[in-house]
Amino acid sequence: MSIEMRRKYGAGITSEEYIETGRPRNQGEPREEPDYHAINDANTRYAIKHFRQWKAKRKGPEYKIIFE
């Protein structure tokens, strides 16, 4: 949008800085996308390291006699 159009339609609504430059005052920097492959690899390494076999809670001979 040209400066004339910004002056015509933005007068009183937007800042003078926006009218002159065309850039918002509070425009932030673009965010950087995280490296999902590296995060996935780290999670996989953590899962392999902390893996434990699940054990049955009832292993007694009484349980086997009654429920088998």
Backbone as XML, in Angstrom:
<?xml version="1.0"?>
<chain id="A" units="angstrom">
  <residue number="1" name="MET">
    <atom name="N" x="0.856" y="-1.169" z="0.000"/>
    <atom name="CA" x="0.000" y="0.000" z="0.000"/>
    <atom name="C" x="0.900" y="1.230" z="0.000"/>
  </residue>
  <residue number="2" name="SER">
    <atom name="N" x="0.507" y="2.193" z="-0.749"/>
    <atom name="CA" x="1.341" y="3.392" z="-0.865"/>
    <atom name="C" x="1.137" y="4.309" z="0.342"/>
  </residue>
  <residue number="3" name="ILE">
    <atom name="N" x="2.034" y="5.287" z="0.474"/>
    <atom name="CA" x="1.975" y="6.221" z="1.593"/>
    <atom name="C" x="0.684" y="7.044" z="1.520"/>
  </residue>
  <residue number="4" name="GLU">
    <atom name="N" x="0.272" y="7.430" z="0.309"/>
    <atom name="CA" x="-0.960" y="8.218" z="0.174"/>
    <atom name="C" x="-2.172" y="7.417" z="0.641"/>
  </residue>
  <residue number="5" name="MET">
    <atom name="N" x="-2.202" y="6.142" z="0.278"/>
    <atom name="CA" x="-3.328" y="5.296" z="0.689"/>
    <atom name="C" x="-3.299" y="5.072" z="2.201"/>
  </residue>
  <residue number="6" name="ARG">
    <atom name="N" x="-2.111" y="4.882" z="2.773"/>
    <atom name="CA" x="-2.023" y="4.720" z="4.229"/>
    <atom name="C" x="-2.454" y="5.991" z="4.939"/>
  </residue>
  <residue number="7" name="ARG">
    <atom name="N" x="-2.080" y="7.162" z="4.401"/>
    <atom name="CA" x="-2.515" y="8.428" z="5.011"/>
    <atom name="C" x="-4.036" y="8.574" z="4.920"/>
  </residue>
  <residue number="8" name="LYS">
    <atom name="N" x="-4.606" y="8.207" z="3.783"/>
    <atom name="CA" x="-6.036" y="8.380" z="3.566"/>
    <atom name="C" x="-6.861" y="7.478" z="4.493"/>
  </residue>
  <residue number="9" name="TYR">
    <atom name="N" x="-6.477" y="6.204" z="4.568"/>
    <atom name="CA" x="-7.293" y="5.244" z="5.311"/>
    <atom name="C" x="-6.800" y="4.981" z="6.727"/>
  </residue>
  <residue number="10" name="GLY">
    <atom name="N" x="-5.567" y="5.343" z="7.039"/>
    <atom name="CA" x="-5.028" y="5.041" z="8.356"/>
    <atom name="C" x="-4.882" y="6.234" z="9.266"/>
  </residue>
  <residue number="11" name="ALA">
    <atom name="N" x="-5.257" y="7.412" z="8.819"/>
    <atom name="CA" x="-5.106" y="8.616" z="9.640"/>
    <atom name="C" x="-6.004" y="8.512" z="10.869"/>
  </residue>
  <residue number="12" name="GLY">
    <atom name="N" x="-5.418" y="8.684" z="12.035"/>
    <atom name="CA" x="-6.170" y="8.613" z="13.285"/>
    <atom name="C" x="-6.333" y="7.203" z="13.823"/>
  </residue>
  <residue number="13" name="ILE">
    <atom name="N" x="-6.076" y="6.201" z="13.016"/>
    <atom name="CA" x="-6.224" y="4.806" z="13.455"/>
    <atom name="C" x="-4.866" y="4.201" z="13.757"/>
  </residue>
  <residue number="14" name="THR">
    <atom name="N" x="-3.920" y="4.416" z="12.872"/>
    <atom name="CA" x="-2.590" y="3.834" z="13.032"/>
    <atom name="C" x="-1.594" y="4.926" z="13.408"/>
  </residue>
  <residue number="15" name="SER">
    <atom name="N" x="-0.389" y="4.498" z="13.777"/>
    <atom name="CA" x="0.641" y="5.452" z="14.169"/>
    <atom name="C" x="1.256" y="6.114" z="12.936"/>
  </residue>
  <residue number="16" name="GLU">
    <atom name="N" x="1.881" y="7.252" z="13.165"/>
    <atom name="CA" x="2.565" y="7.950" z="12.077"/>
    <atom name="C" x="3.738" y="7.128" z="11.548"/>
  </residue>
  <residue number="17" name="GLU">
    <atom name="N" x="4.347" y="6.378" z="12.437"/>
    <atom name="CA" x="5.469" y="5.528" z="12.019"/>
    <atom name="C" x="5.015" y="4.496" z="10.987"/>
  </residue>
  <residue number="18" name="TYR">
    <atom name="N" x="3.830" y="3.914" z="11.201"/>
    <atom name="CA" x="3.310" y="2.932" z="10.248"/>
    <atom name="C" x="2.962" y="3.607" z="8.928"/>
  </residue>
  <residue number="19" name="ILE">
    <atom name="N" x="2.409" y="4.811" z="9.006"/>
    <atom name="CA" x="2.046" y="5.517" z="7.779"/>
    <atom name="C" x="3.287" y="5.821" z="6.948"/>
  </residue>
  <residue number="20" name="GLU">
    <atom name="N" x="4.383" y="6.191" z="7.599"/>
    <atom name="CA" x="5.618" y="6.513" z="6.866"/>
    <atom name="C" x="6.339" y="5.272" z="6.366"/>
  </residue>
  <residue number="21" name="THR">
    <atom name="N" x="6.475" y="4.261" z="7.193"/>
    <atom name="CA" x="7.303" y="3.105" z="6.830"/>
    <atom name="C" x="6.509" y="1.911" z="6.293"/>
  </residue>
  <residue number="22" name="GLY">
    <atom name="N" x="5.290" y="1.746" z="6.749"/>
    <atom name="CA" x="4.517" y="0.588" z="6.320"/>
    <atom name="C" x="4.783" y="-0.641" z="7.162"/>
  </residue>
  <residue number="23" name="ARG">
    <atom name="N" x="5.584" y="-0.505" z="8.204"/>
    <atom name="CA" x="5.884" y="-1.630" z="9.094"/>
    <atom name="C" x="5.236" y="-1.375" z="10.449"/>
  </residue>
  <residue number="24" name="PRO">
    <atom name="N" x="4.604" y="-2.370" z="11.042"/>
    <atom name="CA" x="4.025" y="-2.184" z="12.369"/>
    <atom name="C" x="5.100" y="-1.887" z="13.409"/>
  </residue>
  <residue number="25" name="ARG">
    <atom name="N" x="4.716" y="-1.166" z="14.471"/>
    <atom name="CA" x="5.668" y="-0.770" z="15.503"/>
    <atom name="C" x="6.141" y="-1.977" z="16.305"/>
  </residue>
  <residue number="26" name="ASN">
    <atom name="N" x="5.254" y="-2.897" z="16.595"/>
    <atom name="CA" x="5.578" y="-4.026" z="17.472"/>
    <atom name="C" x="5.779" y="-5.326" z="16.702"/>
  </residue>
  <residue number="27" name="GLN">
    <atom name="N" x="6.273" y="-5.231" z="15.526"/>
    <atom name="CA" x="6.482" y="-6.436" z="14.741"/>
    <atom name="C" x="7.673" y="-7.203" z="15.293"/>
  </residue>
  <residue number="28" name="GLY">
    <atom name="N" x="7.452" y="-8.480" z="15.625"/>
    <atom name="CA" x="8.520" y="-9.297" z="16.175"/>
    <atom name="C" x="9.302" y="-10.012" z="15.104"/>
  </residue>
  <residue number="29" name="GLU">
    <atom name="N" x="10.374" y="-10.629" z="15.529"/>
    <atom name="CA" x="11.179" y="-11.416" z="14.605"/>
    <atom name="C" x="10.486" y="-12.752" z="14.339"/>
  </residue>
  <residue number="30" name="PRO">
    <atom name="N" x="10.666" y="-13.323" z="13.177"/>
    <atom name="CA" x="10.039" y="-14.625" z="12.910"/>
    <atom name="C" x="10.641" y="-15.701" z="13.810"/>
  </residue>
  <residue number="31" name="ARG">
    <atom name="N" x="9.785" y="-16.597" z="14.249"/>
    <atom name="CA" x="10.245" y="-17.674" z="15.125"/>
    <atom name="C" x="10.960" y="-18.745" z="14.329"/>
  </residue>
  <residue number="32" name="GLU">
    <atom name="N" x="11.939" y="-19.342" z="14.966"/>
    <atom name="CA" x="12.705" y="-20.400" z="14.325"/>
    <atom name="C" x="12.050" y="-21.734" z="14.631"/>
  </residue>
  <residue number="33" name="GLU">
    <atom name="N" x="11.856" y="-22.543" z="13.609"/>
    <atom name="CA" x="11.232" y="-23.851" z="13.794"/>
    <atom name="C" x="12.201" y="-24.788" z="14.504"/>
  </residue>
  <residue number="34" name="PRO">
    <atom name="N" x="11.730" y="-25.544" z="15.482"/>
    <atom name="CA" x="12.624" y="-26.493" z="16.149"/>
    <atom name="C" x="12.973" y="-27.657" z="15.227"/>
  </residue>
  <residue number="35" name="ASP">
    <atom name="N" x="14.106" y="-28.273" z="15.509"/>
    <atom name="CA" x="14.547" y="-29.424" z="14.717"/>
    <atom name="C" x="13.862" y="-30.671" z="15.280"/>
  </residue>
  <residue number="36" name="TYR">
    <atom name="N" x="12.759" y="-31.070" z="14.627"/>
    <atom name="CA" x="11.958" y="-32.170" z="15.150"/>
    <atom name="C" x="12.691" y="-33.510" z="15.089"/>
  </residue>
  <residue number="37" name="HIS">
    <atom name="N" x="13.562" y="-33.687" z="14.117"/>
    <atom name="CA" x="14.308" y="-34.947" z="14.022"/>
    <atom name="C" x="15.259" y="-35.097" z="15.205"/>
  </residue>
  <residue number="38" name="ALA">
    <atom name="N" x="15.919" y="-34.030" z="15.602"/>
    <atom name="CA" x="16.835" y="-34.092" z="16.741"/>
    <atom name="C" x="16.066" y="-34.344" z="18.035"/>
  </residue>
  <residue number="39" name="ILE">
    <atom name="N" x="14.905" y="-33.719" z="18.183"/>
    <atom name="CA" x="14.091" y="-33.942" z="19.376"/>
    <atom name="C" x="13.614" y="-35.386" z="19.428"/>
  </residue>
  <residue number="40" name="ASN">
    <atom name="N" x="13.195" y="-35.919" z="18.285"/>
    <atom name="CA" x="12.729" y="-37.300" z="18.225"/>
    <atom name="C" x="13.857" y="-38.269" z="18.558"/>
  </residue>
  <residue number="41" name="ASP">
    <atom name="N" x="15.059" y="-38.010" z="18.043"/>
    <atom name="CA" x="16.199" y="-38.872" z="18.351"/>
    <atom name="C" x="16.531" y="-38.842" z="19.837"/>
  </residue>
  <residue number="42" name="ALA">
    <atom name="N" x="16.475" y="-37.657" z="20.448"/>
    <atom name="CA" x="16.759" y="-37.545" z="21.879"/>
    <atom name="C" x="15.705" y="-38.295" z="22.698"/>
  </residue>
  <residue number="43" name="ASN">
    <atom name="N" x="14.446" y="-38.183" z="22.300"/>
    <atom name="CA" x="13.393" y="-38.899" z="23.013"/>
    <atom name="C" x="13.555" y="-40.411" z="22.865"/>
  </residue>
  <residue number="44" name="THR">
    <atom name="N" x="13.971" y="-40.851" z="21.689"/>
    <atom name="CA" x="14.179" y="-42.281" z="21.469"/>
    <atom name="C" x="15.332" y="-42.795" z="22.314"/>
  </residue>
  <residue number="45" name="ARG">
    <atom name="N" x="16.432" y="-42.034" z="22.374"/>
    <atom name="CA" x="17.557" y="-42.442" z="23.219"/>
    <atom name="C" x="17.145" y="-42.514" z="24.686"/>
  </residue>
  <residue number="46" name="TYR">
    <atom name="N" x="16.349" y="-41.550" z="25.147"/>
    <atom name="CA" x="15.883" y="-41.546" z="26.536"/>
    <atom name="C" x="14.995" y="-42.757" z="26.812"/>
  </residue>
  <residue number="47" name="ALA">
    <atom name="N" x="14.108" y="-43.090" z="25.866"/>
    <atom name="CA" x="13.204" y="-44.223" z="26.059"/>
    <atom name="C" x="13.982" y="-45.539" z="26.097"/>
  </residue>
  <residue number="48" name="ILE">
    <atom name="N" x="14.985" y="-45.689" z="25.248"/>
    <atom name="CA" x="15.789" y="-46.909" z="25.253"/>
    <atom name="C" x="16.571" y="-47.021" z="26.558"/>
  </residue>
  <residue number="49" name="LYS">
    <atom name="N" x="17.121" y="-45.930" z="27.035"/>
    <atom name="CA" x="17.919" y="-45.947" z="28.253"/>
    <atom name="C" x="17.072" y="-46.276" z="29.478"/>
  </residue>
  <residue number="50" name="HIS">
    <atom name="N" x="15.856" y="-45.762" z="29.547"/>
    <atom name="CA" x="15.030" y="-45.930" z="30.730"/>
    <atom name="C" x="13.960" y="-47.015" z="30.588"/>
  </residue>
  <residue number="51" name="PHE">
    <atom name="N" x="14.109" y="-47.871" z="29.587"/>
    <atom name="CA" x="13.140" y="-48.940" z="29.382"/>
    <atom name="C" x="13.290" y="-49.990" z="30.480"/>
  </residue>
  <residue number="52" name="ARG">
    <atom name="N" x="12.161" y="-50.460" z="30.976"/>
    <atom name="CA" x="12.201" y="-51.559" z="31.940"/>
    <atom name="C" x="11.094" y="-52.540" z="31.597"/>
  </residue>
  <residue number="53" name="GLN">
    <atom name="N" x="11.357" y="-53.779" z="31.852"/>
    <atom name="CA" x="10.369" y="-54.819" z="31.589"/>
    <atom name="C" x="9.258" y="-54.707" z="32.624"/>
  </residue>
  <residue number="54" name="TRP">
    <atom name="N" x="8.046" y="-54.813" z="32.171"/>
    <atom name="CA" x="6.916" y="-54.810" z="33.087"/>
    <atom name="C" x="6.739" y="-56.203" z="33.648"/>
  </residue>
  <residue number="55" name="LYS">
    <atom name="N" x="6.511" y="-56.272" z="34.927"/>
    <atom name="CA" x="6.361" y="-57.571" z="35.581"/>
    <atom name="C" x="4.914" y="-57.733" z="36.022"/>
  </residue>
  <residue number="56" name="ALA">
    <atom name="N" x="4.452" y="-58.964" z="35.953"/>
    <atom name="CA" x="3.099" y="-59.241" z="36.424"/>
    <atom name="C" x="3.061" y="-59.086" z="37.941"/>
  </residue>
  <residue number="57" name="LYS">
    <atom name="N" x="1.958" y="-58.550" z="38.437"/>
    <atom name="CA" x="1.860" y="-58.319" z="39.864"/>
    <atom name="C" x="1.583" y="-59.613" z="40.625"/>
  </residue>
  <residue number="58" name="ARG">
    <atom name="N" x="0.863" y="-60.535" z="39.998"/>
    <atom name="CA" x="0.499" y="-61.780" z="40.677"/>
    <atom name="C" x="1.220" y="-62.942" z="39.995"/>
  </residue>
  <residue number="59" name="LYS">
    <atom name="N" x="2.245" y="-63.435" z="40.634"/>
    <atom name="CA" x="2.996" y="-64.539" z="40.044"/>
    <atom name="C" x="2.983" y="-65.764" z="40.948"/>
  </residue>
  <residue number="60" name="GLY">
    <atom name="N" x="2.253" y="-65.683" z="42.020"/>
    <atom name="CA" x="2.267" y="-66.798" z="42.959"/>
    <atom name="C" x="1.587" y="-68.044" z="42.409"/>
  </residue>
  <residue number="61" name="PRO">
    <atom name="N" x="1.903" y="-69.194" z="42.978"/>
    <atom name="CA" x="1.291" y="-70.443" z="42.496"/>
    <atom name="C" x="-0.222" y="-70.475" z="42.743"/>
  </residue>
  <residue number="62" name="GLU">
    <atom name="N" x="-0.706" y="-69.786" z="43.764"/>
    <atom name="CA" x="-2.139" y="-69.778" z="44.021"/>
    <atom name="C" x="-2.894" y="-69.122" z="42.862"/>
  </residue>
  <residue number="63" name="TYR">
    <atom name="N" x="-2.342" y="-68.060" z="42.355"/>
    <atom name="CA" x="-2.978" y="-67.347" z="41.250"/>
    <atom name="C" x="-3.061" y="-68.251" z="40.026"/>
  </residue>
  <residue number="64" name="LYS">
    <atom name="N" x="-1.999" y="-68.997" z="39.766"/>
    <atom name="CA" x="-2.000" y="-69.872" z="38.580"/>
    <atom name="C" x="-3.011" y="-70.989" z="38.735"/>
  </residue>
  <residue number="65" name="ILE">
    <atom name="N" x="-3.162" y="-71.520" z="39.918"/>
    <atom name="CA" x="-4.104" y="-72.620" z="40.123"/>
    <atom name="C" x="-5.540" y="-72.135" z="39.935"/>
  </residue>
  <residue number="66" name="ILE">
    <atom name="N" x="-5.862" y="-70.987" z="40.478"/>
    <atom name="CA" x="-7.245" y="-70.515" z="40.461"/>
    <atom name="C" x="-7.652" y="-70.005" z="39.080"/>
  </residue>
  <residue number="67" name="PHE">
    <atom name="N" x="-6.796" y="-69.251" z="38.423"/>
    <atom name="CA" x="-7.212" y="-68.560" z="37.218"/>
    <atom name="C" x="-6.773" y="-69.204" z="35.923"/>
  </residue>
  <residue number="68" name="GLU">
    <atom name="N" x="-6.063" y="-70.316" z="35.949"/>
    <atom name="CA" x="-5.667" y="-70.933" z="34.681"/>
    <atom name="C" x="-6.580" y="-72.043" z="34.289"/>
  </residue>
</chain>
